[in-house]
């Protein structure tokens, strides 16, 4: 099953938190700073934990340097 989810990221937050807006949209708060891909790595790790799947099944398609990201889950 391949599925796309849309994520709005807020870096430099006080807590790591995933909030489901609807079936395919999520708001994620990350403690990580948006430098050298640290926030993107933290996002993938947090989503994997939240969804209960392996990190390797999550791939960022677009939004590498944007707060709005498109993630593909295989």
Steps between C-alpha positions, in 0.01 A plus 500: 500500500637839400355806662584868505463719805537875527686639799531853638812517715577741782871469590658630823194399703512414870376142441497239226136446411292363211145627459265349244298772324311253278569171321793626294604826669716529810639785708835409655697691761872418520767594753759472222640806327451538123872484414689242291194276473474441877130589513427276198676205665314563826171524309550161333599338831199650681254403224635143497451478876151657485381276214674190638696428182867479401684820406598341170135499391479880524633720223481876461387593147493878521542788742858427606554863600138595555262466795250325274622154410365211294591160643453166329444188707557163334 
